[in-house]
């Protein structure tokens, strides 16, 4: 193979990743805008933390509001709203009860969660796969001609409803409510739902009983903070490998087989992490936004190019083609990840990694109290040690070399 300097290899990997990322977005059914107007993280998180107290009585007299007054007040609010307005459960229930013929409810979650349970009368419009559902939703809108839209997702920690509302607003819909509490809050409160959970809820205690909310939470399969055992093992394994290599650094670095093995481990890890991001660029873009570090105008482009850097850099390590360039690229990405995770841990910022799939394949054993962010940091440190084990200085020429038997 033609010799190529390490710096030239890095440039070539960057160039190919950029071209593939841009071309893939042009032909993909899940294409995203090149530049998206991502709202400031502080703005969305502040909305999620607000508490809205909707009075159940008229403030002037203290007299309970009757049904006719509620109907008139709710209709005025629904028809007079402009732009995007966040609402809490008290307002959401009034809108659902009194203005069904004026509003259309949209569920921003995925199809699996929607089929399991959704607010009565809602239609599916998954934020990450809008193109798959938008035509059907537009047909319903044309048929029902609602005055306003009500968007929700899983709960207050889920910002997908806010982002979906922004997208709908940019498409010309000018009367949108975002129900912040989401489906989980609605279901636990005992309000009307459809789907599998609706049938399961018929055997629960009455809505007013103290056992009702707890029983409904069990049906939602809510878990306290923690991790699955499978994910703990997955994250700790690279860390302990890195520690062992550091302990015996000089001996290990001199062994071609060990250097070769480290390249394979890092390469496979990056390919595993990069492919889902290529298939779902919007979800990865939201993860980048969630770190609250990148300039908003660069988020979508980073979400398109970075996964290809991971896959191509990892592929170079696995295949042995331009392996030095692959080591430099993956090492640089790991340093970037470590800095981003570390800064957010230091400032106590909650974020979703967006690194690997949260699915489990081998075990569903759940470990309460484990902090995935700290394990994420340890994992990336271990992978960085593995990545730099065979790194040579920039400019060093290299070619395809497999370890001798």
C-alpha positions in Angstrom: 0.0 0.0 0.0 1.2 3.5 -0.8 2.9 5.2 2.1 1.0 8.2 3.5 2.0 10.5 6.3 -0.1 10.5 9.5 -1.2 14.1 9.0 -2.3 13.3 5.4 -4.2 10.2 6.7 -6.1 12.4 9.3 -7.0 15.0 6.6 -8.2 12.2 4.3 -10.4 10.7 7.0 -11.8 14.1 7.8 -12.5 14.8 4.2 -14.2 11.5 3.5 -16.3 11.7 6.6 -17.5 15.2 5.7 -18.4 14.2 2.2 -20.2 11.0 3.2 -22.1 12.9 6.0 -23.3 15.5 3.7 -24.2 13.1 0.9 -26.0 10.8 3.3 -28.2 13.7 4.4 -29.2 14.5 0.9 -30.6 11.1 0.1 -31.7 9.8 3.6 -35.3 9.6 4.5 -34.3 10.9 7.9 -32.5 13.9 6.6 -32.2 17.0 8.9 -31.8 20.7 8.2 -28.2 21.7 7.6 -28.6 24.4 10.2 -31.4 24.3 12.8 -32.7 27.0 15.1 -31.9 25.1 18.4 -33.3 27.1 21.3 -30.9 27.9 24.2 -30.7 25.0 26.6 -31.5 27.3 29.5 -34.7 28.4 27.9 -36.1 24.9 27.5 -34.9 23.7 30.9 -36.4 26.8 32.5 -39.8 25.9 31.0 -39.5 22.4 32.2 -38.9 23.6 35.8 -41.7 26.1 36.0 -44.7 25.4 38.2 -48.1 26.6 36.9 -50.9 26.9 39.5 -54.2 27.2 37.7 -56.9 28.3 40.2 -60.0 26.1 40.4 -62.0 29.0 41.8 -62.6 32.6 40.6 -60.0 34.7 42.4 -62.5 37.6 42.9 -65.1 35.7 44.8 -63.7 32.4 45.8 -66.8 30.7 44.4 -66.1 27.3 42.6 -66.1 27.7 38.9 -69.1 26.0 37.3 -69.0 23.9 34.2 -70.4 26.6 31.9 -67.9 29.1 33.0 -65.1 26.6 32.6 -66.3 25.9 29.0 -66.4 29.5 28.1 -63.0 30.3 29.7 -61.3 27.3 28.1 -62.7 28.1 24.6 -61.5 31.7 24.9 -58.0 30.5 25.8 -57.8 27.9 23.1 -59.1 30.2 20.3 -57.2 33.2 21.4 -53.8 31.6 21.9 -51.0 32.7 19.6 -47.6 31.0 19.2 -46.4 28.3 21.6 -47.7 28.1 25.2 -46.6 25.7 27.9 -49.4 24.3 30.1 -49.7 22.1 33.2 -52.0 19.3 33.9 -54.9 21.5 35.3 -55.1 23.4 32.1 -54.5 20.3 29.9 -57.4 18.5 31.5 -59.7 21.5 30.9 -58.7 21.7 27.3 -59.2 17.9 26.9 -62.6 18.0 28.6 -64.2 21.1 27.2 -62.6 21.7 23.7 -62.2 18.3 22.1 -63.8 19.7 18.9 -61.4 22.6 18.8 -58.1 20.9 19.5 -55.9 18.1 18.1 -53.6 16.2 20.5 -50.2 15.0 19.2 -47.9 12.5 20.8 -44.2 13.2 20.2 -43.0 9.8 21.5 -42.2 6.7 19.4 -44.7 4.2 18.1 -44.0 1.5 20.7 -44.8 3.9 23.6 -47.8 5.3 21.7 -49.3 1.8 21.3 -48.6 0.9 24.9 -50.6 4.0 25.9 -51.5 7.5 24.9 -53.8 10.3 25.9 -57.4 9.7 24.6 -57.9 11.0 21.1 -54.2 11.7 20.5 -52.4 11.1 17.2 -48.8 9.9 16.8 -46.2 12.3 15.4 -42.9 11.0 16.6 -40.5 13.9 16.8 -37.5 11.9 15.4 -39.5 10.4 12.5 -41.9 13.2 11.5 -41.8 12.4 7.8 -43.3 8.9 8.5 -46.4 10.3 10.2 -46.8 13.9 9.0 -49.0 13.1 6.0 -51.5 11.2 8.1 -51.5 14.0 10.7 -52.0 16.7 8.0 -55.0 14.6 6.7 -56.6 14.6 10.1 -55.9 18.4 10.5 -57.6 19.0 7.1 -60.6 16.9 8.1 -61.1 18.2 11.7 -59.8 21.8 11.1 -58.7 22.2 14.8 -58.2 25.7 16.2 -55.1 24.6 18.2 -52.7 21.7 18.6 -51.7 20.2 22.0 -48.3 18.4 22.0 -46.9 16.2 24.7 -44.2 13.5 25.2 -43.2 11.3 28.1 -42.8 13.7 31.0 -41.2 17.0 32.2 -37.7 15.7 31.6 -38.6 15.0 27.9 -38.0 18.1 25.7 -39.2 16.4 22.5 -42.6 18.1 22.8 -41.0 21.5 22.8 -38.9 20.7 19.8 -41.9 19.3 17.9 -43.9 22.4 18.7 -41.1 24.6 17.3 -41.0 22.6 14.1 -44.8 22.8 13.8 -44.7 26.5 14.4 -42.0 26.9 11.7 -44.4 25.1 9.3 -47.1 27.7 9.8 -49.1 26.4 12.8 -49.6 29.4 15.1 -51.7 28.1 18.0 -49.8 25.3 19.9 -49.9 24.2 23.5 -47.1 22.1 25.0 -48.4 19.9 27.9 -45.2 19.6 30.0 -46.3 16.9 32.3 -46.6 14.4 29.4 -48.2 11.0 29.3 -46.7 9.6 32.5 -48.2 12.4 34.6 -51.5 12.1 32.8 -51.8 8.4 33.3 -50.8 8.4 36.9 -53.4 11.0 37.6 -56.0 8.6 36.2 -57.2 10.7 33.2 -58.6 9.0 30.0 -56.0 7.0 27.9 -56.1 4.6 25.1 -53.9 1.6 24.2 -52.7 -1.4 26.2 -52.5 0.6 29.5 -56.1 1.6 29.2 -57.2 -2.1 29.6 -54.6 -2.8 32.3 -55.9 0.3 34.3 -59.4 -1.1 34.6 -58.2 -3.5 37.3 -56.6 -0.7 39.4 -58.0 1.0 42.5 -60.3 4.0 42.0 -58.6 7.2 40.8 -59.2 9.0 44.1 -57.5 6.2 46.3 -54.0 6.6 47.6 -53.0 3.3 46.0 -54.0 4.4 42.5 -51.0 6.6 41.5 -48.5 4.0 42.9 -50.2 1.2 41.0 -50.2 3.2 37.8 -46.5 4.0 38.2 -45.8 0.3 38.4 -47.6 -0.2 35.1 -45.4 2.5 33.5 -42.3 0.4 34.7 -40.6 3.5 36.1 -37.1 2.9 37.4 -35.1 4.9 39.9 -31.7 6.3 38.8 -29.4 3.5 37.9 -28.1 1.3 35.1 -28.5 -2.2 33.7 -25.8 -4.7 34.6 -25.0 -5.2 30.9 -24.2 -1.5 30.5 -22.1 -1.4 33.7 -20.0 -4.3 32.4 -19.8 -2.7 28.9 -18.5 0.6 30.3 -16.1 -0.8 32.9 -14.4 -3.3 30.7 -12.5 -0.7 28.5 -11.6 1.2 31.7 -10.0 -1.8 33.4 -8.2 -2.7 30.2 -6.8 0.8 30.1 -5.7 0.6 33.7 -3.9 -2.7 33.1 -2.1 -1.3 30.0 -1.0 1.8 32.0 0.5 -0.4 34.7 2.6 -2.3 32.2 2.9 0.4 29.6 6.5 -0.2 28.4 6.1 -3.9 28.1 2.7 -3.7 26.5 3.8 -1.0 24.0 6.6 -3.2 22.8 4.3 -6.1 21.9 2.7 -5.8 18.5 0.0 -8.2 19.3 -1.2 -6.1 22.2 -1.0 -2.9 20.2 -3.0 -4.6 17.4 -5.6 -5.9 19.9 -6.1 -2.4 21.4 -6.7 -1.0 17.9 -9.4 -3.7 17.2 -11.2 -3.0 20.5 -11.3 0.8 20.0 -12.2 0.4 16.3 -15.1 -1.9 17.0 -16.3 0.3 19.8 -16.4 3.4 17.6 -18.2 1.5 14.7 -20.8 0.3 17.2 -21.3 3.8 18.5 -21.3 5.5 15.1 -23.7 3.5 13.0 -26.9 4.3 15.1 -26.0 8.0 14.9 -25.8 7.8 11.1 -29.2 6.2 11.0 -30.7 8.7 13.5 -29.0 12.1 13.0 -31.8 14.1 14.7 -31.5 12.1 17.9 -27.8 12.6 18.0 -28.2 16.3 17.2 -30.4 16.6 20.2 -27.8 14.8 22.4 -25.2 17.4 21.3 -27.6 20.2 22.1 -28.2 18.5 25.5 -24.6 18.9 26.5 -25.1 22.7 26.3 -21.6 23.4 25.0 -21.8 23.6 21.2 -22.9 26.7 19.3 -26.5 26.1 18.1 -25.6 26.8 14.4 -23.0 23.9 14.4 -25.1 21.2 16.1 -26.7 19.7 13.0 -23.5 19.7 10.9 -21.7 18.0 13.8 -24.4 15.4 14.0 -24.0 14.6 10.3 -20.2 14.5 10.2 -19.1 13.2 13.6 -20.7 9.7 13.3 -18.9 9.1 10.0 -15.6 10.1 11.7 -16.3 7.5 14.3 -17.2 4.8 11.8 -14.3 5.5 9.4 -11.8 6.1 12.1 -12.8 2.9 13.8 -12.8 1.1 10.4 -9.2 2.1 9.8 -8.2 0.6 13.2 -10.0 -2.7 12.5 -8.9 -3.1 8.9 -5.4 -1.9 9.4 -5.8 0.7 6.6 -4.3 4.1 7.6 -4.3 2.9 11.2 -2.2 5.8 12.5 -4.7 8.3 11.1 -7.5 6.2 12.7 -5.7 6.3 16.1 -5.3 10.1 15.9 -8.9 10.7 14.9 -10.4 8.4 17.6 -8.0 9.7 20.2 -9.1 13.3 19.4 -12.8 12.3 19.6 -12.2 10.6 22.9 -10.5 13.7 24.3 -13.4 15.8 23.1 -15.9 13.4 24.8 -14.0 13.4 28.0 -13.8 17.2 28.2 -17.5 17.5 27.4 -18.6 14.9 30.0 -16.2 16.2 32.6 -17.3 19.8 32.3 -21.0 18.8 32.7 -20.2 16.6 35.7 -18.3 19.5 37.3 -21.2 21.9 36.8 -23.8 19.4 37.8 -25.6 19.6 34.4 -27.9 16.7 33.5 -27.4 15.4 30.0 -28.0 12.4 27.8 -24.8 10.9 26.4 -26.1 9.8 23.0 -23.1 7.6 22.8 -24.5 4.0 22.6 -27.9 2.4 22.4 -29.7 2.0 25.7 -31.1 -1.3 24.6 -30.1 -4.5 26.5 -29.4 -7.8 24.7 -28.1 -10.2 27.5 -29.8 -9.2 30.8 -32.5 -7.0 32.2 -31.0 -6.9 35.7 -31.2 -3.3 36.9 -28.8 -1.8 39.4 -30.3 1.1 41.4 -28.0 4.1 42.2 -25.3 3.6 39.6 -24.4 6.9 37.8 -24.0 6.3 34.1 -22.2 9.6 33.6 -19.3 8.7 35.8 -19.0 5.3 34.2 -19.1 7.0 30.8 -16.1 9.2 31.8 -14.2 6.1 33.1 -15.0 4.2 29.9 -13.7 7.0 27.6 -10.5 7.3 29.7 -9.9 3.6 29.3 -10.6 3.8 25.5 -8.2 6.7 25.2 -5.4 4.7 26.7 -6.1 1.9 24.2 -6.3 4.4 21.4 -3.0 6.1 22.1 -1.1 2.9 22.8 0.2 2.6 19.2 0.1 6.3 18.2 3.2 7.7 16.5 4.0 11.3 16.0 2.4 13.3 13.2 4.3 12.9 9.9 5.4 9.4 10.5 4.8 7.3 7.5 3.0 4.0 7.8 1.4 1.3 5.8 -0.8 -1.8 6.3 0.9 -4.0 8.9 -0.7 -7.1 10.5 1.0 -8.7 13.5 3.4 -11.5 12.7 2.4 -14.9 13.9 
